[in-house]
Protein backbone atom coordinates (compact mmCIF):
# COMPACT_ATOMS: atom_id res chain seq x y z
CA UNK A 1 0.00 0.00 0.00
CA UNK A 2 2.83 2.42 0.88
CA UNK A 3 4.50 1.74 -2.49
CA UNK A 4 1.25 2.40 -4.34
CA UNK A 5 0.72 5.62 -2.42
CA UNK A 6 4.27 6.75 -3.14
CA UNK A 7 3.85 5.92 -6.83
CA UNK A 8 0.65 7.97 -6.98
CA UNK A 9 2.32 10.95 -5.31
CA UNK A 10 5.19 10.76 -7.81
CA UNK A 11 2.75 10.53 -10.72
CA UNK A 12 0.83 13.58 -9.56
CA UNK A 13 4.09 15.53 -9.13
CA UNK A 14 5.33 14.60 -12.60
CA UNK A 15 2.01 15.55 -14.18
CA UNK A 16 2.08 18.91 -12.39
CA UNK A 17 5.70 19.53 -13.37
CA UNK A 18 5.20 18.77 -17.05
CA UNK A 19 1.94 20.70 -17.21
CA UNK A 20 3.57 23.77 -15.66
CA UNK A 21 6.53 23.41 -18.03
CA UNK A 22 4.21 23.25 -21.03
CA UNK A 23 2.30 26.29 -19.82
CA UNK A 24 5.57 28.20 -19.37
CA UNK A 25 6.65 27.28 -22.89
CA UNK A 26 3.30 28.35 -24.37
CA UNK A 27 3.02 31.55 -22.32
CA UNK A 28 3.45 34.71 -24.33
CA UNK A 29 5.36 37.37 -22.45
CA UNK A 30 4.10 40.94 -22.63
CA UNK A 31 6.67 43.69 -22.48
CA UNK A 32 5.59 46.76 -20.54
CA UNK A 33 5.21 49.95 -22.54
CA UNK A 34 8.09 51.97 -21.13
CA UNK A 35 10.86 54.08 -22.59
CA UNK A 36 13.61 54.13 -20.00
CA UNK A 37 15.09 52.18 -17.09
CA UNK A 38 16.78 53.12 -13.82
CA UNK A 39 17.93 51.11 -10.81
CA UNK A 40 18.69 51.65 -7.14
CA UNK A 41 21.11 49.08 -5.67
CA UNK A 42 21.60 49.24 -1.91
CA UNK A 43 23.68 47.43 0.69
CA UNK A 44 22.93 48.92 4.10
CA UNK A 45 25.36 46.89 6.24
CA UNK A 46 28.55 48.08 7.87
CA UNK A 47 31.55 46.14 9.23
CA UNK A 48 33.79 43.78 7.30
CA UNK A 49 32.01 40.63 8.47
CA UNK A 50 29.09 41.77 6.25
CA UNK A 51 31.34 41.46 3.18
CA UNK A 52 28.68 39.28 1.52
CA UNK A 53 26.13 42.11 1.47
CA UNK A 54 28.52 44.36 -0.42
CA UNK A 55 29.16 41.47 -2.82
CA UNK A 56 25.41 40.92 -3.30
CA UNK A 57 24.85 44.54 -4.24
CA UNK A 58 27.88 44.75 -6.53
CA UNK A 59 26.88 41.50 -8.27
CA UNK A 60 23.49 42.99 -9.14
CA UNK A 61 25.14 46.28 -10.15
CA UNK A 62 27.64 44.59 -12.46
CA UNK A 63 24.89 42.38 -13.91
CA UNK A 64 22.94 45.44 -15.06
CA UNK A 65 26.07 46.90 -16.68
CA UNK A 66 27.46 43.67 -18.15
CA UNK A 67 24.25 42.19 -19.51
CA UNK A 68 21.62 44.92 -19.43
CA UNK A 69 23.40 47.84 -21.08
CA UNK A 70 22.96 50.08 -18.04
CA UNK A 71 25.38 52.93 -17.49
CA UNK A 72 26.25 54.59 -14.20
CA UNK A 73 23.92 57.45 -15.18
CA UNK A 74 21.04 54.99 -14.83
CA UNK A 75 22.11 53.38 -11.54
CA UNK A 76 22.28 54.77 -8.01
CA UNK A 77 24.67 52.53 -6.03
CA UNK A 78 24.57 52.82 -2.24
CA UNK A 79 27.15 50.92 -0.14
CA UNK A 80 27.11 51.61 3.59
CA UNK A 81 30.52 49.96 3.98
CA UNK A 82 32.85 49.67 1.00
CA UNK A 83 34.39 46.40 2.11
CA UNK A 84 36.82 46.65 -0.79
CA UNK A 85 38.52 49.57 0.98
CA UNK A 86 38.25 48.15 4.48
CA UNK A 87 41.65 47.75 6.22
CA UNK A 88 40.72 44.15 7.06
CA UNK A 89 40.41 43.23 3.38
CA UNK A 90 43.53 41.20 2.42
CA UNK A 91 42.96 42.09 -1.25
CA UNK A 92 42.70 45.86 -1.44
CA UNK A 93 40.14 47.47 -3.72
CA UNK A 94 38.53 44.15 -4.60
CA UNK A 95 35.38 42.17 -3.90
CA UNK A 96 35.72 38.52 -4.86
CA UNK A 97 32.42 36.55 -4.93
CA UNK A 98 33.69 33.21 -6.24
CA UNK A 99 37.22 32.79 -4.96
CA UNK A 100 40.23 34.99 -4.43
CA UNK A 101 42.03 36.40 -7.47
CA UNK A 102 39.07 35.58 -9.72
CA UNK A 103 36.35 38.07 -10.65
CA UNK A 104 36.61 41.48 -8.97
CA UNK A 105 33.11 42.95 -8.60
CA UNK A 106 34.51 46.27 -7.40
CA UNK A 107 36.30 46.98 -10.66
CA UNK A 108 35.04 50.19 -12.30
CA UNK A 109 32.26 50.51 -9.71
CA UNK A 110 30.98 54.07 -9.25
CA UNK A 111 29.57 54.33 -5.74
CA UNK A 112 27.12 57.21 -5.36
CA UNK A 113 26.41 57.00 -1.61
CA UNK A 114 28.71 55.46 0.97
CA UNK A 115 29.32 55.44 4.71
CA UNK A 116 27.16 57.84 6.71
CA UNK A 117 25.44 59.03 3.52
CA UNK A 118 23.62 55.70 3.27
CA UNK A 119 20.55 56.64 5.28
CA UNK A 120 16.82 56.03 5.11
CA UNK A 121 16.38 59.71 4.32
CA UNK A 122 18.76 59.65 1.34
CA UNK A 123 17.33 56.36 0.04
CA UNK A 124 13.83 57.83 -0.01
CA UNK A 125 15.07 61.12 -1.47
CA UNK A 126 16.60 59.23 -4.40
CA UNK A 127 13.25 57.58 -5.09
CA UNK A 128 11.22 60.76 -4.68
CA UNK A 129 13.65 63.08 -6.45
CA UNK A 130 13.56 65.48 -3.49
CA UNK A 131 17.16 66.58 -3.03
CA UNK A 132 18.97 69.45 -1.47
CA UNK A 133 20.15 72.29 -3.68
CA UNK A 134 23.80 71.19 -3.59
CA UNK A 135 23.30 67.45 -4.11
CA UNK A 136 25.89 66.27 -6.68
CA UNK A 137 24.44 65.21 -10.07
CA UNK A 138 25.60 61.61 -9.68
CA UNK A 139 23.49 61.19 -6.54
CA UNK A 140 20.14 61.69 -8.24
CA UNK A 141 18.12 60.60 -11.25
CA UNK A 142 17.09 62.98 -14.00
CA UNK A 143 14.13 63.01 -16.35
CA UNK A 144 12.34 59.97 -14.94
CA UNK A 145 8.57 59.93 -15.33
CA UNK A 146 5.51 57.76 -15.84
CA UNK A 147 7.34 55.88 -18.62
CA UNK A 148 10.24 54.76 -16.40
CA UNK A 149 10.71 51.21 -15.13
CA UNK A 150 12.47 51.22 -11.74
CA UNK A 151 14.41 48.25 -10.33
CA UNK A 152 15.14 48.35 -6.58
CA UNK A 153 17.42 45.77 -4.99
CA UNK A 154 18.23 46.00 -1.28
CA UNK A 155 20.40 43.69 0.80
CA UNK A 156 21.48 43.74 4.42
CA UNK A 157 19.86 42.94 7.74
CA UNK A 158 16.12 42.98 8.28
CA UNK A 159 13.33 41.48 10.31
CA UNK A 160 9.57 41.35 10.54
CA UNK A 161 8.38 44.47 8.66
CA UNK A 162 11.65 46.42 8.85
CA UNK A 163 14.97 46.90 7.05
CA UNK A 164 18.05 48.16 8.92
CA UNK A 165 20.50 50.87 7.88
CA UNK A 166 24.01 50.74 9.35
CA UNK A 167 22.72 49.38 12.68
CA UNK A 168 21.50 52.88 13.62
CA UNK A 169 18.07 53.25 11.96
CA UNK A 170 15.55 51.42 9.83
CA UNK A 171 12.44 51.85 7.72
CA UNK A 172 9.32 49.76 8.12
CA UNK A 173 6.87 48.51 5.54
CA UNK A 174 4.48 51.41 6.00
CA UNK A 175 7.32 53.93 5.52
CA UNK A 176 8.20 52.33 2.19
CA UNK A 177 4.57 52.02 1.20
CA UNK A 178 4.07 55.74 1.88
CA UNK A 179 7.00 56.67 -0.36
CA UNK A 180 5.78 54.46 -3.22
CA UNK A 181 2.31 55.96 -2.90
CA UNK A 182 3.91 59.39 -3.32
CA UNK A 183 5.78 58.12 -6.39
CA UNK A 184 2.49 56.97 -7.86
CA UNK A 185 0.88 60.35 -7.25
CA UNK A 186 3.94 62.11 -8.70
CA UNK A 187 3.91 59.74 -11.73
CA UNK A 188 7.58 58.87 -11.31
CA UNK A 189 7.38 55.32 -12.62
CA UNK A 190 5.67 53.00 -15.07
CA UNK A 191 6.42 49.84 -13.08
CA UNK A 192 8.64 48.95 -10.13
CA UNK A 193 10.42 45.70 -9.38
CA UNK A 194 11.26 45.64 -5.67
CA UNK A 195 13.62 42.83 -4.61
CA UNK A 196 14.67 42.54 -0.98
CA UNK A 197 17.34 40.07 0.15
CA UNK A 198 17.37 39.86 3.95
CA UNK A 199 16.03 37.74 6.77
CA UNK A 200 12.20 37.83 6.72
CA UNK A 201 12.59 39.78 3.48
CA UNK A 202 9.08 39.55 2.09
CA UNK A 203 7.57 41.18 5.17
CA UNK A 204 8.52 44.59 3.72
CA UNK A 205 6.62 43.97 0.46
CA UNK A 206 4.54 47.13 -0.07
CA UNK A 207 1.78 45.60 -2.23
CA UNK A 208 0.28 42.85 -0.11
CA UNK A 209 -3.47 42.65 0.56
CA UNK A 210 -3.08 44.12 4.04
CA UNK A 211 -1.04 47.07 2.77
CA UNK A 212 -3.68 47.77 0.14
CA UNK A 213 -6.40 47.65 2.78
CA UNK A 214 -4.46 50.27 4.76
CA UNK A 215 -3.80 52.38 1.65
CA UNK A 216 -3.73 56.14 2.14
CA UNK A 217 -4.16 56.84 -1.56
CA UNK A 218 -7.26 58.91 -2.42
CA UNK A 219 -10.61 57.38 -3.40
CA UNK A 220 -9.66 53.89 -2.25
CA UNK A 221 -6.97 53.58 -4.90
CA UNK A 222 -4.35 50.87 -4.45
CA UNK A 223 -0.65 50.78 -5.29
CA UNK A 224 -0.32 49.97 -8.98
CA UNK A 225 2.30 48.06 -10.97
CA UNK A 226 4.75 47.27 -8.18
CA UNK A 227 6.23 43.76 -8.35
CA UNK A 228 7.67 42.52 -5.04
CA UNK A 229 10.09 39.65 -4.44
CA UNK A 230 11.60 38.66 -1.08
CA UNK A 231 14.29 36.01 -0.56
CA UNK A 232 12.62 34.74 2.64
CA UNK A 233 9.24 34.76 4.36
CA UNK A 234 8.29 35.76 7.89
CA UNK A 235 10.27 33.83 10.52
CA UNK A 236 12.75 32.63 7.85
CA UNK A 237 16.39 33.64 7.50
CA UNK A 238 18.61 34.59 4.61
CA UNK A 239 21.78 32.47 4.44
CA UNK A 240 25.28 32.83 3.05
CA UNK A 241 26.16 30.56 0.16
CA UNK A 242 29.88 30.07 0.70
CA UNK A 243 32.94 31.49 2.44
CA UNK A 244 36.49 32.32 1.40
CA UNK A 245 39.11 31.26 3.95
CA UNK A 246 41.62 33.85 2.77
CA UNK A 247 39.06 36.62 3.26
CA UNK A 248 37.80 35.06 6.46
CA UNK A 249 34.09 35.54 5.93
CA UNK A 250 31.14 34.52 3.79
CA UNK A 251 31.45 36.27 0.45
CA UNK A 252 27.95 36.00 -1.04
CA UNK A 253 24.40 35.09 -0.06
CA UNK A 254 22.42 32.25 -1.59
CA UNK A 255 19.76 34.27 -3.36
CA UNK A 256 22.06 36.34 -5.57
CA UNK A 257 24.46 33.46 -6.15
CA UNK A 258 21.68 31.14 -7.33
CA UNK A 259 20.10 33.82 -9.51
CA UNK A 260 23.34 34.65 -11.31
CA UNK A 261 24.28 30.97 -11.65
CA UNK A 262 20.84 30.20 -13.08
CA UNK A 263 21.19 33.01 -15.60
CA UNK A 264 24.60 31.92 -16.88
CA UNK A 265 27.28 32.92 -14.40
CA UNK A 266 29.41 35.85 -13.26
CA UNK A 267 31.26 38.21 -15.58
CA UNK A 268 30.61 40.08 -18.80
CA UNK A 269 31.74 37.17 -21.00
CA UNK A 270 29.13 34.72 -19.73
CA UNK A 271 26.14 33.95 -21.94
CA UNK A 272 23.42 31.38 -21.18
CA UNK A 273 20.08 32.88 -20.14
CA UNK A 274 21.59 36.37 -20.09
CA UNK A 275 20.91 36.30 -23.83
CA UNK A 276 17.29 35.25 -23.28
CA UNK A 277 16.03 37.91 -20.88
CA UNK A 278 13.32 38.97 -23.32
CA UNK A 279 12.00 35.38 -23.28
CA UNK A 280 12.31 34.74 -19.54
CA UNK A 281 9.68 35.99 -17.11
CA UNK A 282 10.46 37.89 -13.92
CA UNK A 283 8.89 35.08 -11.91
CA UNK A 284 10.90 32.33 -13.64
CA UNK A 285 14.18 34.21 -13.12
CA UNK A 286 13.73 35.57 -9.60
CA UNK A 287 11.33 33.12 -7.95
CA UNK A 288 11.10 29.74 -9.66
CA UNK A 289 14.87 29.53 -10.18
CA UNK A 290 15.30 29.25 -6.41
CA UNK A 291 13.74 25.75 -6.40
CA UNK A 292 15.06 22.52 -7.91
CA UNK A 293 13.11 20.16 -10.18
CA UNK A 294 11.54 18.51 -7.13
CA UNK A 295 10.34 21.79 -5.68
CA UNK A 296 12.99 21.95 -2.96
CA UNK A 297 14.33 25.38 -2.03
CA UNK A 298 17.97 26.14 -2.77
CA UNK A 299 17.91 28.82 -0.08
CA UNK A 300 16.66 26.92 2.98
CA UNK A 301 13.90 29.53 2.86
CA UNK A 302 10.91 30.27 0.67
CA UNK A 303 10.75 33.13 -1.82
CA UNK A 304 7.80 35.46 -1.39
CA UNK A 305 6.38 37.35 -4.34
CA UNK A 306 3.41 39.56 -5.18
CA UNK A 307 2.03 41.16 -8.33
CA UNK A 308 -1.12 42.40 -6.61
CA UNK A 309 -2.27 45.61 -8.24
CA UNK A 310 -0.24 45.01 -11.41
CA UNK A 311 -1.72 45.20 -14.90
CA UNK A 312 0.19 42.07 -15.90
CA UNK A 313 1.13 39.03 -13.82
CA UNK A 314 4.74 38.43 -12.79
CA UNK A 315 4.96 35.29 -14.92
CA UNK A 316 3.99 37.22 -18.06
CA UNK A 317 6.51 40.10 -17.81
CA UNK A 318 9.97 39.55 -19.34
CA UNK A 319 13.00 40.07 -17.10
CA UNK A 320 14.38 42.42 -19.75
CA UNK A 321 11.77 45.03 -18.80
CA UNK A 322 13.77 45.72 -15.65
CA UNK A 323 17.25 44.33 -16.36
CA UNK A 324 17.84 45.69 -19.88
CA UNK A 325 18.05 49.43 -20.43
CA UNK A 326 15.61 50.43 -23.13
CA UNK A 327 16.71 54.04 -23.53
CA UNK A 328 19.06 56.33 -21.67
CA UNK A 329 18.19 59.19 -19.37
CA UNK A 330 19.06 62.84 -19.77
CA UNK A 331 22.15 63.79 -17.82
CA UNK A 332 22.15 66.98 -15.83
CA UNK A 333 24.72 68.57 -18.12
CA UNK A 334 22.24 68.12 -20.99
CA UNK A 335 19.46 69.95 -19.13
CA UNK A 336 19.02 73.66 -19.59
CA UNK A 337 19.52 75.12 -16.12
CA UNK A 338 17.20 78.00 -17.02
CA UNK A 339 14.35 75.69 -17.99
CA UNK A 340 11.82 75.96 -15.15
CA UNK A 341 10.02 72.86 -16.40
CA UNK A 342 12.95 70.77 -15.24
CA UNK A 343 12.75 72.06 -11.68
CA UNK A 344 11.01 69.95 -9.06
CA UNK A 345 8.35 71.80 -7.08
CA UNK A 346 8.98 71.99 -3.36
CA UNK A 347 12.60 70.81 -3.42
CA UNK A 348 13.65 69.76 0.07
CA UNK A 349 16.64 71.23 1.83
CA UNK A 350 19.12 68.82 3.36
CA UNK A 351 17.74 69.38 6.84
CA UNK A 352 14.14 68.75 5.78
CA UNK A 353 12.48 65.48 6.75
CA UNK A 354 10.89 63.36 4.06
CA UNK A 355 7.17 62.94 4.70
CA UNK A 356 6.58 59.19 4.76
CA UNK A 357 2.86 59.46 5.51
RAKAMO-V79932 format. One line per field, one symbol per residue. psi: psi as a letter, one per 20 degrees, with the letter a starting at -180 (. if undefined). A space follows every 10 residues. Layout:
psi: ???
//
This chain:
psi: ghggghhggg ggghggghgh gghhhipoqo pqnriqqrqo ppojqrqhik ghhgggghgg ghghghiijq riijpopooh onhhjphioi nqkqooilqq kdpoiipjpo phprciinrg ghghhggikn qrhjpqhijq qpkqbijppp ppppqbprbo kqpqokjirr qrhhggghgh gghghiljqg qpooppnrqk giijpilrgg hhhjpjqqkj qrpqlopppp iqrpjqrpqq grrohhhjrq iqrhggghgh ghhirqqiiq dcihikhijp qggghifhij qaijjppiik rqpqqpkpjq hqqhjipqhh hhippgqrrp qhiipohioh hiqpplpqrh iqppoi.
//
